[in-house]
Amino acid sequence: MKQSAVGGQQAAVSYERRTDDDPFVDPRLTKMKLMPCPINGIRPIQEFAYGGPFRPMPNPSESSDKEWADYVFHRAGEPGIKREWWYHIASGTWFIAERDTLKDEIVRTYLYSEEDRSL
């Protein structure tokens, strides 16, 4: 079981089912991805929708064409920790998740109002 920090607490982000007693279960298909919701705690990943990368948007009326084009067209695609918008469908909550795309782990989740503005 992987562990991830959520609001300063450790939270499980995957679940592994015992398959040694069931010959009809493929062990490769027995892991469930879980994501910590800042409101409801740990939930199955199927309850969430990806909302895109979290990137500060420049002011369209004050930015140059070069700055605006850079925001619209350029993305950092290298593996590492990404900040992303996620939506919890059951509660209607938008939040930010920091996800390590290299290790496929969720580092932490938090509401936008709790965001560290210094990052």
HELIX and SHEET records of a PDB file:
HELIX    1   1 PRO A   27  LEU A   29  5                                   3    
HELIX    2   2 ILE A   45  GLU A   47  5                                   3    
HELIX    3   3 ASP A   65  PHE A   73  1                                   9    
HELIX    4   4 TYR A  112  GLU A  114  5                                   3    
SHEET    1   A 2 GLN A   3  VAL A   6  0                                        
SHEET    2   A 2 GLN A   9  ALA A  12 -1                                        
SHEET    1   B 3 SER A  14  GLU A  16  0                                        
SHEET    2   B 3 LYS A  31  CYS A  37 -1                                        
SHEET    3   B 3 GLY A  41  PRO A  44 -1                                        
SHEET    1   C 4 PHE A  48  PRO A  53  0                                        
SHEET    2   C 4 ILE A  81  HIS A  88 -1                                        
SHEET    3   C 4 THR A  93  ASP A 100 -1                                        
SHEET    4   C 4 GLU A 105  TYR A 110 -1                                        
END                                                                             
